[in-house]
Amino acid sequence: MALNLSGYAVDFKAVQEAVTRLSPFIHRTPIVTSGTADERVGRRLFFKAENLQQTGAFKIRGALNAVLQLKESNPAVKGVATHSAGNHGQALAAAARNCQLSCTVVIPNTAPQVKVNAIKGYGANVVFCEPTPQDRKATSERVCKEAGLTFVSPYDDVHVISGQGTLGLELLEQVSDMDAIVVPVSGGGLAAGVCLAVKSVKPQIKIFAAEPAGKDLEVSLRAGERLWPEPPRHLETIADGLRTQQLGQITWPIARDCLEKTVLTMSDDETVAAMKFVFERMKLVVEPSGAVPVAAVMSDRFRLLGSDIKKVSVIMSGGNVNLDKLPWC
């Protein structure tokens, strides 16, 4: 049954335009395979190594697309700001530097130091806040008002979403005959972008969300409505890039209509085991958030899914990890 992908705030054409806009600036990240992983799972797995992307994560796709759009539409723009667990902040800082704009990133005081250092390294100002959605939002609004900056959401922005969607089109070119994709989900920018891109070309491909425990996305997906408790909260999880419990107002309808209702929920222990597997057997540096989908495809619940799912793409979303504090040491 074909999906009706019209009526959203962002569309497939925007993703196609983002491909053209971003292609001179970002990496076409490789697909990595592992015979050991295939044997363990009983399926062919194709790992999309966005941990090798510029700034160490997929986030540069959306951030740069948003900043380039902003610069085109408003050449006099003074600068940009955002709140971030780390990876979007790095990406926006790098994008702003590329476009010769100032950048301020509001970041929780619990963020990994490696991400804070990287944000500063790209030339951005860092403002710390309490690790709650409410304080992140309030501090960002204050910073934007005081400095005259334009806010760029980590996920709930049409240009960010279409930029993330370029990953989906790239993946289709690299693994054209896949049956399913497993994507990590926080605020939903990556999931929404990948859904729009992939489902517009090959609607038969199943897209599964992978999440840390406590997000409870499946409850809302099965009900077809937002059932998260209010006020919004952040999760206690080692996957610091996936602590946002609720999807955004723009990303939610796309996820609701395009994601599979079965959500793969991972504990911190499962995430750490998957992260260690990637380090040891695949020789790649992946952060906990990027290891969540790896843990998902190795989980018992994924093994029990339909036998028609033979080839699976796994999006390893980032590799910004503090090597001095690896979780198994």
C-alpha positions in Angstrom: 0.0 0.0 0.0 1.5 3.3 -1.1 2.0 6.0 1.6 0.6 9.5 1.1 3.7 11.6 1.9 2.1 15.0 1.1 0.9 17.5 3.7 4.0 17.6 5.9 5.9 20.7 6.6 8.9 19.3 4.6 8.7 17.2 1.4 10.8 15.0 -0.8 11.7 17.8 -3.2 13.3 19.7 -0.3 15.5 16.6 0.4 16.5 16.4 -3.3 17.4 20.1 -3.2 19.5 19.5 0.0 21.5 16.9 -1.8 22.6 19.4 -4.4 23.2 22.1 -1.8 25.3 19.9 0.5 27.2 17.7 -1.9 30.3 20.1 -2.2 30.7 20.2 1.6 30.0 16.8 3.3 31.4 13.3 3.1 29.7 10.4 1.3 30.1 8.1 4.3 30.9 4.4 3.6 29.0 1.3 4.1 30.8 -1.1 6.5 30.0 -4.9 6.8 30.9 -7.5 9.3 30.7 -11.2 8.8 30.7 -11.8 12.5 27.7 -9.5 12.9 25.9 -11.2 10.1 26.4 -14.6 11.6 25.3 -13.4 15.0 22.1 -11.9 13.7 21.3 -14.3 10.8 20.8 -11.4 8.4 23.0 -9.3 6.0 23.8 -6.1 7.8 25.1 -2.9 6.2 26.4 -0.3 8.6 26.1 3.3 7.5 29.2 4.9 9.1 28.1 8.4 9.9 30.6 8.3 12.7 33.0 9.1 9.9 31.0 12.2 8.7 32.4 15.7 9.2 32.1 16.8 12.9 31.8 13.1 13.7 28.1 12.7 13.2 25.2 13.0 10.7 24.2 16.3 12.3 26.3 18.4 9.8 23.8 17.5 7.1 20.9 19.2 8.7 22.8 22.0 10.4 24.7 23.1 7.2 21.5 22.8 5.1 19.7 25.1 7.5 22.6 27.7 7.7 23.1 27.8 4.0 19.3 28.3 3.5 19.4 31.1 6.1 22.3 32.8 4.5 20.6 32.6 1.1 17.3 34.1 2.4 18.8 36.7 4.7 22.4 37.7 3.8 22.4 40.2 6.7 21.8 37.5 9.3 24.1 38.1 12.3 24.5 34.6 13.6 22.9 31.5 14.8 22.2 29.7 18.1 20.9 26.4 19.3 20.7 24.0 22.2 22.3 20.7 21.9 23.5 17.6 23.7 26.7 18.0 21.7 26.6 16.7 18.2 24.2 19.3 16.7 26.1 22.0 18.5 29.3 20.9 16.8 27.6 20.7 13.5 26.0 24.2 13.8 29.3 25.6 14.9 31.1 24.2 11.9 28.3 25.3 9.5 28.4 28.8 10.9 32.1 29.0 10.6 31.8 27.9 7.0 29.3 30.7 6.3 31.3 33.3 8.4 28.5 33.6 11.0 28.8 33.8 14.8 27.4 30.8 16.7 26.4 30.2 20.3 25.5 26.8 21.6 23.5 26.2 24.8 24.7 22.8 26.2 23.8 20.9 29.4 26.4 21.1 32.1 26.4 17.2 32.0 27.5 17.0 28.4 30.7 15.0 27.6 33.8 17.3 27.7 34.9 16.0 24.3 31.8 17.5 22.7 32.2 20.8 24.6 35.8 21.0 23.4 34.8 20.3 19.8 32.1 23.0 19.8 34.6 25.6 21.1 37.2 24.3 18.6 34.8 25.2 15.7 34.8 28.8 17.1 31.4 28.8 18.8 30.5 30.4 22.1 29.3 27.9 24.8 26.6 28.7 27.4 25.9 26.0 29.9 22.4 25.2 31.3 20.7 22.7 33.5 20.0 19.3 31.8 16.3 19.8 31.4 14.3 20.6 28.2 12.8 23.6 29.9 16.1 25.2 30.8 17.6 24.4 27.4 14.7 26.2 25.8 14.7 29.2 28.1 18.4 29.7 27.9 18.4 29.5 24.1 15.6 32.1 23.9 17.5 34.5 26.2 20.7 34.1 24.2 19.0 34.7 20.9 17.2 37.8 22.2 20.3 39.3 23.8 22.6 38.7 20.9 20.2 39.0 18.0 20.8 35.4 16.8 18.6 33.1 14.8 17.6 29.9 16.5 18.2 26.6 14.6 16.5 23.6 16.2 18.4 20.4 16.6 15.6 18.5 15.0 12.3 20.4 14.6 13.2 22.5 11.6 12.3 21.8 8.0 15.8 22.5 6.6 17.4 20.4 9.3 15.0 17.5 8.5 15.6 17.8 4.7 19.3 17.9 5.3 19.2 14.7 7.4 17.1 13.2 4.6 20.2 13.3 2.3 21.5 10.3 4.3 18.5 8.3 3.2 19.0 9.0 -0.5 22.7 8.3 -0.2 21.9 5.0 1.5 19.5 4.0 -1.3 22.3 4.4 -3.8 24.7 2.3 -1.7 22.3 -0.5 -0.7 19.6 -0.5 -3.3 18.0 -3.9 -2.4 17.7 -3.6 1.4 14.5 -4.7 3.2 14.8 -2.6 6.3 16.6 0.3 8.0 17.2 0.7 11.7 17.6 4.4 12.8 18.3 5.9 16.2 15.6 8.3 17.4 15.8 11.3 19.7 13.8 14.4 18.6 13.2 12.7 15.3 15.0 14.8 12.8 17.1 12.0 11.4 14.2 9.5 11.4 11.8 11.9 9.7 14.4 12.9 7.0 15.3 9.3 6.3 11.6 8.3 6.2 10.7 11.0 3.7 13.7 10.2 1.5 13.4 6.4 1.5 9.6 6.0 1.5 9.3 8.4 -1.4 11.5 6.2 -3.5 10.9 2.7 -2.1 7.8 2.7 0.2 8.2 -1.1 0.7 11.4 -0.7 2.8 10.6 -1.0 6.5 12.1 1.6 8.9 12.5 0.7 12.5 13.2 3.2 15.3 15.9 2.3 17.9 15.7 4.1 21.2 17.0 4.0 24.8 14.8 2.7 27.6 12.3 5.3 28.8 11.5 6.9 25.5 8.3 4.8 25.0 7.9 5.8 21.4 6.0 2.6 20.6 3.1 3.5 22.8 2.5 6.7 20.8 3.1 5.1 17.4 0.5 2.3 18.1 -2.0 4.9 19.4 -1.3 7.3 16.5 -1.1 10.2 18.9 1.4 11.8 21.3 1.1 10.1 24.6 4.2 11.3 26.3 3.8 12.8 29.8 4.1 16.6 30.3 6.2 18.6 30.8 8.8 17.2 28.4 11.8 15.5 30.1 15.1 14.0 29.3 16.0 10.4 29.8 18.7 9.0 32.1 20.7 7.0 29.5 24.3 6.5 28.5 23.2 7.5 25.0 23.6 11.2 25.6 22.5 12.1 22.1 19.2 10.4 22.5 18.0 11.8 25.8 15.1 13.8 24.3 11.9 11.8 25.1 9.4 13.4 22.9 9.5 13.8 19.1 9.1 17.3 17.7 5.9 18.8 16.4 7.2 18.7 12.8 8.9 15.3 13.1 6.1 13.5 14.9 3.6 13.2 12.0 6.2 11.9 9.6 7.4 9.3 12.1 3.8 8.3 13.0 3.0 7.6 9.4 6.2 6.1 8.2 8.0 4.2 11.0 7.1 0.6 11.9 5.0 0.3 15.0 7.5 -2.1 16.6 10.2 0.0 18.3 13.5 -1.5 19.4 14.2 -0.4 22.9 17.7 -0.9 24.3 19.1 -0.9 27.8 22.4 0.8 28.6 24.0 -2.5 29.1 22.9 -3.7 25.6 24.1 -0.4 24.1 27.6 -0.7 25.8 27.9 -4.3 24.6 27.1 -3.2 21.0 29.5 -0.2 21.3 32.3 -2.5 22.4 31.5 -5.0 19.6 32.0 -2.1 17.0 35.3 -1.1 18.6 36.7 -4.6 18.8 35.3 -6.4 15.7 34.7 -3.5 13.2 37.6 -1.3 14.3 35.4 1.8 14.4 34.9 4.5 17.0 31.1 4.8 17.7 29.4 6.7 20.6 26.6 5.2 22.6 23.9 6.9 20.6 25.4 5.4 17.4 25.6 2.0 19.1 21.9 1.9 20.0 20.8 0.8 16.5 23.6 -1.8 16.5 22.3 -3.2 19.8 18.8 -3.2 18.2 19.7 -5.4 15.3 21.4 -7.8 17.7 18.4 -8.0 20.0 16.1 -10.9 20.5 13.1 -8.8 19.5 14.7 -8.0 16.1 15.5 -11.6 15.5 11.8 -12.5 15.9 10.7 -10.1 13.2 9.5 -11.4 9.8 11.7 -13.8 7.8 11.3 -11.5 4.8 13.7 -9.1 6.4 17.0 -10.3 5.0 19.1 -7.2 4.3 19.2 -4.5 6.9 20.9 -1.1 6.9 22.0 0.2 10.3 22.7 3.9 10.8 25.6 4.4 13.1 24.9 8.0 13.7 28.0 9.3 15.4 31.4 8.7 16.9 32.0 11.6 19.3 33.0 9.6 22.4 35.3 10.5 25.3 38.2 8.0 24.8 39.4 8.6 28.4 36.1 7.4 29.8 35.0 4.4 27.8 32.1 2.7 29.6 33.7 -0.8 29.8 36.9 0.5 31.5 
